[in-house]
Amino acid sequence: MNNTDLMHEDLNVLWHPCTQMKDHEIFPLIPIKSAHGVYLEDFDGNSYIDAISSWWVNIFGHTNKYINDQIKKQLDSLEHVLLAGFTHEPVIKLSKRLVDITPVGLNKCFYADNGSSAVEVALKMSYHAHKNNNKERPLFVSLKNSYHGETIGALSVGDVELYKDTYKSIMIKSVQTAVPQDQSIKEAIRAAGKFEELCSQKASVISAIIIEPLIQGAGCMHMYHPEFILRISRTCKEYGIYLIADEVMTGFGRSGTMFACEQAKVTPDFMVLSKGLTGGYLPLSVVLTTDDIYNLFYCSYAQHKAFLHSHSYTGNALACAAANATLDIFEKDNIIEKNKDLSAYMKIKLQKFHKLGRVKNIRQTGMVCAFDLNGFDASERIGMKIYQFGLANGVLLRPLGATIYFMPPYIITYAELDKMFDVAYDAVLSLDD
């Protein structure tokens, strides 16, 4: 089979995510035969550096030998068992490790299957916790330009119109508050003040505020200062509002620390994790929360305060094995420290983009960097031109509109980083040809 044959077979039976399927009349679908390290290989023998870690998940690359071996080992003993009334060693081990490495005070783990589902868990749990405490607080707050997933609850607290507008009439109640406009402390203080103003008016009905700490992923990689997190955390405590940290993308080293909240020295009431949790291998997500919140649900069955939320594959043993293997690599290879060198090199490589008149707002937080293209109309779909140029030159770049970003696996070499940035640079130059 070759790329063309598989593409035609695919388009007969598949409906792809986040895709206008008619686009594939013009843009070829790329069938991937195999993947190793940072490379994807198609059926025609072309290879591509995965500069976006396959939607931000493959933090240690593809077909990582250690993670492979740990999943195979687990497969021979237990592949899955329900987590209601039963448990298993991999999920216990993983939970203990997550409690140890996340901010102090997050002592309980509740599992789901993916980031959006875990956001739903955190939203429901925060509302329900207030209710169990005899308070009715039906309103959620999120940041402008935010994205938290595409299930109804997660979509409700997002603010990216492209995903949300169609479904406005079936959303849960939410309002947006200001996000810092840049990475300065001044902007962090200004935006935190806006949240304080909102709380002074509506705190009695606000259940929680949900944020993407430091980096708004699908919001075109918008970045802000940790001072903002610190200040809104203080406001939440003052008004009895829960703070939900959606670290689905920022967690597991992307922000430069293991978790972005660490940079603000804040323990949120709920922390949502997924994506890099299993090294990109299998669907798994978790919500960590405090003993105080857990205890609001701890009662006799007759009191009807239990959190009756479940997923069939909650805490799947194979996914937990992948997650434990991922944490093993962090520990034995000292990844956070090693990433500091990679991050510094990425910063150097970004400098030449300042020479390009089409480029503005160059920014970086840890292992994520981005810039915006200016001088183009949205109808030109300039991001697709960058995407096509990248594929033709061996690099998978998937821009967010006119925002070009880089989020490579942590195992990428300096030579591979050179190629990734050089191809992106040439792609921008090609726009004026």
Buried (B, 14 or more C-beta within 10 A) or exposed (E): EEBEEBBEEEBEEEEEEEEEEEEBEEEEBBBBBEBEBBBBBBBEEBBBBBBBBBBBBBBBBBEBEBBBEBBEEBEEEBEBBEBEEEEBBBBEBBBEBBBEBBBEBBBBBBBBBBBBBBBBBBBBBBBBBBBBEEEEBEBBBBBBBBBBBBBEBBBBBBBBEEBBEEEEEEBBEBBBBBBBBEBEEEBBBBBBEBBBEBBEEBBEEBBBBBBBBBBBBBBBBBBBBBBBBBBBBBBBEEBBBBBBBBBBBBBBBBBBBBBBBBBBEBBBBBBBBBBBBBBBBBBBBBBBBBEEBBEBBEEEEEEEBEBEBEBEBBBBBBBBBBBBBBBBBBEEBEBBEEBEEBBEBBEEBBEEBEEBEBBBBBBBBBBBBBBBBEEBEEEEBBBBBBBBBBBEBBBBBBBBBBBBBBBBBBBBEEEBBEBBBBBBBEBBEBBEE
